[in-house]
Amino acid sequence: MSVARIPLALALACAWACVPAGAGEPTPIGLKAGAFDPPQAAAEFPDGVRATDGGALKLARYRGKVVLLAFGFTHCPAVCPTTLATLAETRKLLGADAASLQTVFVTVDPERDDLEHLRRYLAGFDASFVGGSGQPQALELLRKRYGVGAQKVPAAGGGADYAMSHSTAIYLIDREGRLRALMPFGHSAADFAHDVRQLLALK
């Protein structure tokens, strides 16, 4: 059973000085997600992280698009599939604007999530989704850059199976590669679509 923890994600968000929507003054662009104020450059992915559509996975590939960056694993029974289904619905709500959105899902479980397995898994939600896997050290460095927690949890009763406890929030990165906001788990596709449109409207 997955034990992905929302409190861990929220604690990490605070460490990034995330200001939740609705707390204090509203953010200038009215995001539903917690905004980084001021926005900061999103950390580039280290060498050793590979993409399910081929080659190195680098944020620079998606300049000009809004990026929704999520971390998880394919054996997650609830949180990750719920998140991915929500992000797939977001693309439908965006209509023509979906062409300016890229969802990136990076595994926290490279031991089981090789690129081909991850590609097939993501295709079940939306063919445009790009996954990231690769060298464990590179993935660990990427998580550190984004303040993402991930820990293997042995199965009850022993055995070879295990779950992963991991951060569940989604990072919103604008078309210039700036980290704009962090959306906690549980928000609707409508909230994501709203925020993506707000970021697309930025000059």
Disulfide bonds with the S-S distance in Angstrom:
none
